[in-house]
C-alpha cells in the first residue's frame, strides 16, 4: 500500500508540473500587439481608414516619436476627423491602448484616443456596446505626449474600433501627428475581470 501511495504521488506531481508548464507557456502567448502597422514604419497605410470630410492621412519623416516615420492627420473643415483600425478581441478581457500624439496648434481643440466596442465581428453595425477614451489633449506642446488607456472589453464584445480623434476649432487647415499606436491584449479567453478604465497623459521627448 505504501508503494502504491508513492506511485500515485509521483504521477500526480508529474501531472502538476506538466500542467503548470503548459499554462505558463499558454499565458505568455495570449497577450499580443493587435494593431497592424501601429508604428507606421511600413510603406502602406492600408490597415488604417480615415473618417471625416476634408481629412487626409499620410506618413511623415519630420514629426515622429521614434523610428523613421510618424503620421500626419490633416483637417480642412470643422467636422471631427478620425483615423481608425478594426481588430478582433475577446469579450471580458483586459486591453491597453497607448499612442504618442503631437498637438501644437491652438486651432486644434483637442486630440484623443478611443476604443469603440462592438458585438459584431467586424466593428460595424448598430451594435455598439460602449466606447472608452483617453483624457483629451487640449493644450499645446512641442513634443509628443503619451496617451494611455487601460480597460476591459464588455463581455459581449467581439471586435473593437481603435481610433485617433482630431477635433478642430476651425475650418482652416490644421494638423496633428500620431506615432506608435498600440493595442495590447489577450488573444484567448483565459481570464476576465471587472471593467476598469484608467487613463493618463505623459510628456515624452522627441528622438
BELTA-V920755 format. One record per residue. N is the residue number from 1. PSI is psi in degrees with one decimal (none if undefined). BURIAL is 1 if it has 16 or more other C-alpha atoms within 10 Angstrom, else 0. D_CENTER is the distance of its C-alpha to the mean C-alpha in Angstrom with 1 decimal. Layout:
n=N psi=PSI burial=BURIAL d_center=D_CENTER
n=N psi=PSI burial=BURIAL d_center=D_CENTER
This chain:
n=1 psi=-42.0 burial=0 d_center=58.1
n=2 psi=-41.9 burial=0 d_center=56.8
n=3 psi=-40.0 burial=0 d_center=56.0
n=4 psi=-41.4 burial=0 d_center=54.2
n=5 psi=-40.2 burial=0 d_center=52.1
n=6 psi=-42.1 burial=0 d_center=51.2
n=7 psi=-42.3 burial=0 d_center=50.1
n=8 psi=-41.9 burial=0 d_center=47.9
n=9 psi=-43.5 burial=0 d_center=46.3
n=10 psi=-44.2 burial=0 d_center=45.6
n=11 psi=-43.7 burial=0 d_center=44.1
n=12 psi=-42.4 burial=0 d_center=41.9
n=13 psi=-41.9 burial=0 d_center=40.8
n=14 psi=-41.7 burial=0 d_center=40.0
n=15 psi=-41.0 burial=0 d_center=37.9
n=16 psi=-42.8 burial=0 d_center=36.0
n=17 psi=-46.4 burial=0 d_center=35.2
n=18 psi=-42.9 burial=0 d_center=34.1
n=19 psi=-41.2 burial=0 d_center=31.9
n=20 psi=-44.4 burial=0 d_center=30.3
n=21 psi=-42.1 burial=0 d_center=29.6
n=22 psi=-42.6 burial=0 d_center=28.1
n=23 psi=-39.7 burial=0 d_center=25.8
n=24 psi=-42.7 burial=0 d_center=24.6
n=25 psi=-41.1 burial=0 d_center=24.0
n=26 psi=-42.9 burial=0 d_center=22.1
n=27 psi=-39.9 burial=0 d_center=20.0
n=28 psi=-19.0 burial=0 d_center=19.0
n=29 psi=-14.6 burial=0 d_center=18.1
n=30 psi=-22.4 burial=0 d_center=15.8
n=31 psi=127.6 burial=0 d_center=12.8
n=32 psi=162.6 burial=0 d_center=11.0
n=33 psi=123.3 burial=1 d_center=8.4
n=34 psi=-21.2 burial=1 d_center=7.5
n=35 psi=143.2 burial=1 d_center=7.0
n=36 psi=127.0 burial=1 d_center=10.5
n=37 psi=43.7 burial=1 d_center=11.8
n=38 psi=-19.3 burial=1 d_center=8.8
n=39 psi=-6.3 burial=1 d_center=11.7
n=40 psi=27.7 burial=1 d_center=14.0
n=41 psi=-20.6 burial=1 d_center=16.8
n=42 psi=147.8 burial=0 d_center=17.9
n=43 psi=-41.2 burial=0 d_center=20.5
n=44 psi=137.9 burial=0 d_center=19.1
n=45 psi=23.1 burial=1 d_center=16.4
n=46 psi=-24.1 burial=0 d_center=17.1
n=47 psi=-10.9 burial=0 d_center=13.7
n=48 psi=144.4 burial=1 d_center=12.8
n=49 psi=150.4 burial=0 d_center=14.8
n=50 psi=139.2 burial=1 d_center=16.3
n=51 psi=135.2 burial=1 d_center=17.7
n=52 psi=132.4 burial=1 d_center=20.5
n=53 psi=138.5 burial=0 d_center=24.1
n=54 psi=26.6 burial=0 d_center=24.9
n=55 psi=146.6 burial=1 d_center=21.5
n=56 psi=156.5 burial=1 d_center=21.0
n=57 psi=121.8 burial=1 d_center=18.3
n=58 psi=158.4 burial=0 d_center=19.4
n=59 psi=153.6 burial=1 d_center=19.0
n=60 psi=142.5 burial=0 d_center=20.9
n=61 psi=-7.9 burial=0 d_center=22.5
n=62 psi=-44.8 burial=0 d_center=23.6
n=63 psi=110.9 burial=1 d_center=20.5
n=64 psi=152.2 burial=1 d_center=17.9
n=65 psi=-29.0 burial=1 d_center=16.6
n=66 psi=168.8 burial=1 d_center=17.3
n=67 psi=-155.0 burial=0 d_center=18.6
n=68 psi=-19.2 burial=1 d_center=20.6
n=69 psi=148.8 burial=1 d_center=18.4
n=70 psi=-171.0 burial=1 d_center=16.1
n=71 psi=148.2 burial=1 d_center=15.9
n=72 psi=128.8 burial=1 d_center=17.9
n=73 psi=117.7 burial=1 d_center=17.4
n=74 psi=136.0 burial=1 d_center=20.9
n=75 psi=138.8 burial=1 d_center=22.4
n=76 psi=25.8 burial=1 d_center=26.1
n=77 psi=174.0 burial=1 d_center=26.5
n=78 psi=-21.2 burial=1 d_center=25.9
n=79 psi=152.9 burial=1 d_center=23.4
n=80 psi=139.0 burial=1 d_center=19.7
n=81 psi=142.0 burial=1 d_center=17.7
n=82 psi=142.1 burial=1 d_center=14.3
n=83 psi=129.1 burial=1 d_center=12.4
n=84 psi=164.3 burial=1 d_center=10.1
n=85 psi=139.5 burial=1 d_center=9.3
n=86 psi=132.9 burial=1 d_center=10.1
n=87 psi=155.0 burial=1 d_center=9.5
n=88 psi=140.3 burial=1 d_center=11.8
n=89 psi=173.4 burial=1 d_center=11.1
n=90 psi=119.4 burial=1 d_center=13.9
n=91 psi=141.8 burial=1 d_center=15.1
n=92 psi=5.5 burial=1 d_center=15.8
n=93 psi=154.9 burial=1 d_center=13.5
n=94 psi=145.7 burial=1 d_center=11.3
n=95 psi=149.5 burial=1 d_center=7.6
n=96 psi=119.9 burial=1 d_center=6.0
n=97 psi=133.7 burial=1 d_center=3.3
n=98 psi=160.4 burial=1 d_center=5.6
n=99 psi=156.5 burial=1 d_center=7.6
n=100 psi=134.1 burial=1 d_center=11.3
n=101 psi=137.0 burial=1 d_center=13.3
n=102 psi=111.7 burial=1 d_center=17.0
n=103 psi=114.6 burial=1 d_center=19.0
n=104 psi=48.0 burial=1 d_center=22.7
n=105 psi=118.7 burial=1 d_center=24.5
n=106 psi=-16.8 burial=0 d_center=26.3
n=107 psi=0.0 burial=1 d_center=26.2
n=108 psi=120.1 burial=1 d_center=22.4
n=109 psi=-50.2 burial=1 d_center=22.2
n=110 psi=163.4 burial=1 d_center=18.6
n=111 psi=142.6 burial=1 d_center=15.0
n=112 psi=169.7 burial=1 d_center=11.9
n=113 psi=147.2 burial=1 d_center=8.2
n=114 psi=144.0 burial=1 d_center=8.2
n=115 psi=122.6 burial=1 d_center=7.3
n=116 psi=128.9 burial=1 d_center=10.6
n=117 psi=135.6 burial=1 d_center=11.9
n=118 psi=145.6 burial=1 d_center=14.8
n=119 psi=-23.2 burial=1 d_center=17.7
n=120 psi=162.0 burial=1 d_center=18.2
n=121 psi=-12.0 burial=0 d_center=17.0
n=122 psi=18.7 burial=0 d_center=16.0
n=123 psi=28.1 burial=1 d_center=14.2
n=124 psi=176.8 burial=0 d_center=17.6
n=125 psi=179.8 burial=0 d_center=20.6
n=126 psi=9.5 burial=0 d_center=21.7
n=127 psi=39.3 burial=0 d_center=20.1
n=128 psi=125.2 burial=1 d_center=17.3
n=129 psi=-49.3 burial=1 d_center=17.1
n=130 psi=171.0 burial=0 d_center=15.3
n=131 psi=145.6 burial=0 d_center=12.5
n=132 psi=142.9 burial=1 d_center=10.9
n=133 psi=157.2 burial=1 d_center=10.4
n=134 psi=166.9 burial=1 d_center=10.7
n=135 psi=137.9 burial=1 d_center=14.3
n=136 psi=145.6 burial=1 d_center=15.4
n=137 psi=113.9 burial=1 d_center=16.8
n=138 psi=13.0 burial=1 d_center=20.3
n=139 psi=160.0 burial=0 d_center=22.3
n=140 psi=148.7 burial=0 d_center=22.9
n=141 psi=155.0 burial=0 d_center=22.7
n=142 psi=-8.6 burial=0 d_center=23.6
n=143 psi=159.3 burial=1 d_center=20.8
n=144 psi=146.2 burial=1 d_center=17.0
n=145 psi=144.9 burial=1 d_center=15.4
n=146 psi=124.9 burial=1 d_center=12.3
n=147 psi=136.1 burial=1 d_center=10.2
n=148 psi=138.9 burial=1 d_center=8.7
n=149 psi=124.2 burial=1 d_center=8.1
n=150 psi=122.8 burial=1 d_center=9.4
n=151 psi=177.3 burial=1 d_center=10.4
n=152 psi=131.1 burial=1 d_center=12.0
n=153 psi=146.1 burial=1 d_center=12.0
n=154 psi=149.1 burial=1 d_center=15.4
n=155 psi=-28.2 burial=1 d_center=17.9
n=156 psi=-7.9 burial=0 d_center=18.6
n=157 psi=142.2 burial=1 d_center=15.2
n=158 psi=-14.3 burial=1 d_center=15.0
n=159 psi=163.8 burial=1 d_center=12.2
n=160 psi=143.1 burial=1 d_center=9.2
n=161 psi=110.7 burial=1 d_center=9.0
n=162 psi=124.5 burial=1 d_center=5.8
n=163 psi=136.9 burial=1 d_center=8.2
n=164 psi=129.1 burial=1 d_center=9.7
n=165 psi=129.7 burial=1 d_center=12.9
n=166 psi=123.1 burial=1 d_center=16.3
n=167 psi=100.7 burial=1 d_center=19.2
n=168 psi=155.7 burial=1 d_center=22.4
n=169 psi=8.9 burial=1 d_center=25.7
n=170 psi=161.9 burial=1 d_center=27.9
n=171 psi=-8.3 burial=0 d_center=28.7
n=172 psi=168.6 burial=0 d_center=29.3
n=173 psi=128.6 burial=0 d_center=26.9
n=174 psi=156.2 burial=1 d_center=24.1
n=175 psi=138.0 burial=1 d_center=21.3
n=176 psi=164.0 burial=1 d_center=18.0
n=177 psi=142.8 burial=1 d_center=16.1
n=178 psi=152.7 burial=1 d_center=12.5
n=179 psi=153.2 burial=1 d_center=11.9
n=180 psi=52.3 burial=1 d_center=9.8
n=181 psi=138.8 burial=1 d_center=6.3
n=182 psi=137.1 burial=1 d_center=4.3
n=183 psi=113.2 burial=1 d_center=2.7
n=184 psi=137.2 burial=1 d_center=6.3
n=185 psi=-177.0 burial=1 d_center=8.7
n=186 psi=149.2 burial=1 d_center=12.2
n=187 psi=-3.5 burial=1 d_center=13.8
n=188 psi=144.5 burial=0 d_center=16.9
n=189 psi=74.8 burial=0 d_center=18.1
n=190 psi=-42.1 burial=0 d_center=19.8
n=191 psi=151.1 burial=0 d_center=19.0
n=192 psi=167.3 burial=1 d_center=18.1
n=193 psi=172.3 burial=0 d_center=18.2
n=194 psi=135.1 burial=0 d_center=19.0
n=195 psi=128.9 burial=0 d_center=16.2
n=196 psi=135.2 burial=0 d_center=15.5
n=197 psi=127.1 burial=0 d_center=13.3
n=198 psi=133.3 burial=0 d_center=13.4
n=199 psi=143.4 burial=1 d_center=12.4
n=200 psi=159.6 burial=0 d_center=13.8
n=201 psi=130.6 burial=1 d_center=14.6
n=202 psi=132.7 burial=0 d_center=16.1
n=203 psi=146.3 burial=0 d_center=18.3
n=204 psi=157.7 burial=0 d_center=18.4
n=205 psi=135.1 burial=0 d_center=21.1
n=206 psi=135.4 burial=0 d_center=20.8
n=207 psi=none burial=0 d_center=22.1
